[in-house]
Amino acid sequence: MTITHRTYGIYALEFLGLTSKEVREIGWVHDIKWAFMVGAKPERKFELDHAQVLFGAADSSGLKLEICPRMSGGHLPGVMVPTTLQGSLNTVAEGPKTKFTTRVSQEALEQAGLTSAVLFEASCSLECTVSDMPTLEEQTETQIQEELAANRALEGQEPLFGDVQAEVQQVEAERQHRADLAAHLNAAPALDEPVFVDAGPVPPRLVIDPKQPDEDLPFNLPDTDGAAD
């Protein structure tokens, strides 16, 4: 059995009434009671196995009311108004019908050029759009390969570690350049000018003063008097 992961659906609604109240930090809101239309066209008919897309859209801020106001016996083009799901679905025996409640702010209606009064005679549907982030089941091997190929073609880079390889090559080239420079300096002829090298402090020399009269030395000095020969 193949499981289809729905990410979109739009379902015809039956208006059942509304309650208006003021909410702190939000302003006036309208909690609207609906039932999914039982006799809707197949493309807009809600089935219980569509609950997944409904709750997925509710969790990702993807619910909108399509409101088509009635005028002169007909309906104007639909206006999309953001809405939120209040509570859960309730399936009753009559029909059977699936009932639920959505909340719309007065500000959202006014921005669309509507009032809550139009809901009593408008034709409405609930649009459900789940976040466009694909699930793992929806990603095919072909799509993955196409993304990898696009990344490889970007600026002519090598696949995956292309930037790292280029950086390693540059470092090796710099090292080789320094090695060649050192070899060239070692092979150069000696300079005419003296080169001073700091070899550290020079140790003191042993200095022996000439023999003083009546002074004994630790060794005998040679006789330098030629007359003595």
C-alpha positions as MATLAB code, in Angstrom:
seq = 'MTITHRTYGIYALEFLGLTSKEVREIGWVHDIKWAFMVGAKPERKFELDHAQVLFGAADSSGLKLEICPRMSGGHLPGVMVPTTLQGSLNTVAEGPKTKFTTRVSQEALEQAGLTSAVLFEASCSLECTVSDMPTLEEQTETQIQEELAANRALEGQEPLFGDVQAEVQQVEAERQHRADLAAHLNAAPALDEPVFVDAGPVPPRLVIDPKQPDEDLPFNLPDTDGAAD';
ca = [
       0.000    0.000    0.000;
       1.460    3.374   -1.029;
       1.094    6.193    1.495;
       0.557    9.600   -0.110;
       1.936   12.525    1.848;
      -0.448   15.372    1.035;
       0.903   18.903    1.256;
      -2.087   20.832   -0.121;
      -5.856   20.740   -0.108;
      -8.772   23.177   -0.398;
     -12.146   22.143    0.956;
     -15.637   23.653    0.652;
     -17.216   24.858    3.888;
     -20.676   25.329    5.367;
     -20.986   28.381    7.645;
     -22.595   27.579   11.022;
     -22.141   30.822   12.963;
     -19.547   32.931   14.753;
     -18.693   34.441   18.105;
     -16.846   37.757   18.378;
     -14.773   38.841   21.355;
     -11.873   41.077   22.286;
      -8.582   39.418   23.158;
      -5.842   41.274   24.989;
      -2.812   42.168   22.800;
      -4.667   40.923   19.700;
      -7.849   42.960   19.508;
     -11.175   41.765   18.191;
     -11.339   38.212   16.855;
     -14.076   36.057   15.371;
     -14.338   32.370   16.232;
     -16.191   30.900   13.254;
     -17.955   27.551   13.359;
     -17.804   25.466   10.203;
     -18.676   22.087    8.779;
     -17.030   20.597    5.713;
     -19.650   20.616    2.973;
     -21.006   17.111    2.431;
     -22.158   17.646   -1.154;
     -19.042   19.429   -2.354;
     -17.384   18.718   -5.692;
     -14.819   15.900   -5.522;
     -11.848   18.269   -5.858;
     -13.065   20.234   -2.800;
     -14.608   17.459   -0.748;
     -12.994   16.770    2.608;
     -12.455   13.154    3.622;
     -11.252   11.928    6.988;
      -7.967   10.737    5.501;
      -7.320   14.398    4.587;
      -6.997   15.291    8.275;
      -3.219   14.910    7.942;
      -2.900   17.874    5.610;
      -5.313   19.910    7.727;
      -3.336   19.458   10.931;
      -0.018   19.785    9.096;
      -1.125   23.145    7.704;
      -2.377   24.219   11.116;
       1.029   23.441   12.654;
       2.911   25.406    9.967;
       0.660   28.497    9.812;
      -0.673   27.340    6.455;
      -4.435   27.778    6.913;
      -6.352   30.383    4.926;
     -10.023   31.044    4.351;
     -11.073   31.639    0.779;
     -14.015   34.033    1.135;
     -16.120   34.741   -1.956;
     -18.626   37.503   -1.011;
     -22.106   37.300   -2.510;
     -23.246   40.275   -4.556;
     -26.279   40.665   -6.864;
     -27.062   36.977   -6.776;
     -23.512   35.930   -7.643;
     -20.155   35.592   -5.917;
     -17.140   37.831   -6.250;
     -13.658   36.356   -6.720;
     -12.239   34.788   -3.609;
     -10.221   36.740   -1.041;
      -7.666   34.846    1.050;
      -7.622   35.578    4.792;
      -5.248   33.850    7.244;
      -6.900   31.830    9.997;
      -6.016   29.420   12.803;
      -7.588   26.183   13.958;
      -9.266   26.261   17.374;
      -9.617   22.925   19.115;
     -10.057   19.678   17.196;
     -12.350   18.163   14.591;
     -15.712   16.849   15.681;
     -17.519   14.341   13.472;
     -21.256   14.091   14.086;
     -23.814   11.623   12.774;
     -25.822   14.097   10.731;
     -24.545   13.756    7.228;
     -22.074   12.729    8.647;
     -20.586   16.177    9.175;
     -17.165   17.131   10.412;
     -17.386   20.314   12.466;
     -14.603   22.575   13.678;
     -13.794   26.195   14.578;
     -11.308   28.659   13.118;
     -10.306   32.088   14.416;
      -9.933   35.191   12.243;
      -8.829   38.576   13.510;
     -10.819   41.692   12.716;
      -7.583   43.270   11.485;
      -7.073   40.483    8.901;
     -10.632   40.960    7.597;
     -10.196   44.716    7.343;
      -6.918   44.343    5.461;
      -8.807   42.182    2.945;
     -11.548   44.828    2.668;
     -14.157   42.648    4.418;
     -16.303   42.616    7.541;
     -17.577   39.689    9.549;
     -21.068   40.280    8.119;
     -20.055   38.969    4.687;
     -19.499   35.501    6.158;
     -23.248   34.926    6.563;
     -23.829   34.846    2.795;
     -20.343   34.227    1.365;
     -19.141   31.036   -0.280;
     -16.116   29.872    1.699;
     -13.439   27.216    1.499;
     -10.519   26.285    3.732;
      -7.123   26.203    2.013;
      -4.538   23.965    3.696;
      -0.884   24.314    2.730;
       1.736   22.326    4.578;
       5.242   23.771    4.774;
       7.004   23.411    1.415;
       9.935   21.592    3.040;
       9.807   18.139    1.388;
       9.659   15.037    3.528;
      12.244   12.286    3.193;
       9.703   10.137    1.392;
       9.129   12.877   -1.201;
      12.819   13.271   -2.058;
      13.725   10.926   -4.875;
      17.223    9.791   -5.766;
      17.046   11.820   -8.969;
      16.338   15.038   -7.078;
      19.254   14.415   -4.749;
      21.628   13.778   -7.648;
      20.441   16.926   -9.414;
      21.175   19.007   -6.329;
      24.649   17.500   -6.001;
      25.383   18.137   -9.666;
      24.287   21.750   -9.326;
      26.595   22.226   -6.335;
      29.531   20.737   -8.248;
      28.948   22.978  -11.233;
      28.861   26.100   -9.073;
      31.857   28.254  -10.103;
      33.580   25.181  -11.557;
      34.570   23.796   -8.198;
      35.513   20.180   -7.659;
      32.965   17.990   -5.910;
      32.830   18.277   -2.187;
      36.261   19.234   -0.776;
      37.401   21.346   -3.746;
      38.025   24.474   -1.666;
      40.057   22.540    0.906;
      42.229   20.928   -1.777;
      42.991   24.311   -3.333;
      44.009   25.717    0.042;
      46.337   22.759    0.731;
      48.017   23.205   -2.661;
      48.600   26.884   -1.946;
      50.228   26.115    1.432;
      52.501   23.490   -0.151;
      53.567   25.964   -2.843;
      54.474   28.566   -0.206;
      56.551   26.003    1.709;
      58.430   25.007   -1.450;
      59.121   28.662   -2.213;
      60.679   29.183    1.228;
      62.784   26.029    0.841;
      64.114   27.197   -2.557;
      64.973   30.613   -1.116;
      66.914   29.061    1.774;
      68.881   26.818   -0.606;
      69.734   29.814   -2.776;
      71.066   31.787    0.203;
      73.212   28.847    1.379;
      74.789   28.487   -2.040;
      75.623   32.213   -2.379;
      79.390   33.312   -2.138;
      80.733   34.686    1.129;
      80.211   38.398    1.671;
      83.245   40.789    1.729;
      81.913   42.601    4.700;
      82.327   41.013    8.137;
      79.362   39.385    9.666;
      78.958   39.810   13.369;
      77.432   36.979   15.284;
      76.389   37.298   18.869;
      78.081   34.314   20.540;
      77.281   35.351   24.070;
      79.593   36.706   26.795;
      83.341   36.130   26.435;
      84.953   34.257   29.402;
      87.713   36.165   31.281;
      91.353   35.389   30.381;
      93.888   34.170   32.893;
      96.466   36.994   33.398;
      99.716   36.339   35.312;
     101.630   39.353   36.515;
     105.451   39.401   36.054;
     107.384   37.948   38.960;
     107.896   40.365   41.740;
     110.902   40.237   43.976;
     110.757   37.540   46.591;
     107.598   36.090   45.005;
     107.315   32.383   44.431;
     105.595   31.213   41.271;
     103.952   27.831   40.775;
     106.488   27.097   38.011;
     110.053   28.123   37.042;
     110.572   30.848   34.495;
     113.235   30.172   31.864;
     116.521   31.980   32.288;
     116.699   34.688   29.634;
     120.025   36.126   30.679;
     122.462   35.365   27.872;
     125.478   36.136   30.014;
     124.727   33.243   32.249;
     125.559   30.841   29.407;
];
